[in-house]
Amino acid sequence: MDNTSVDNMVVYPNPATVQLNVEYRAEKNTLVTLSLINTMGNHVLQNKYTFRKG
């Protein structure tokens, strides 16, 4: 998934305070890097996840 492909992703709530939920439906088995960036432009979190199709 590139930086502009978000049709199959849902992120909520917005704004988030303590917990953020990310739902992603993979079209195939894939490795996804999730980066969270705060309003100051600082990387808060970066993790890699393996998603299975579906």
Secondary structure, 3 states (H helix, E strand, C coil): CCCCCCCCEEEECCCCCCCCEEEECECCCEEEEEEEECCCCCEEEEEEEEECEC
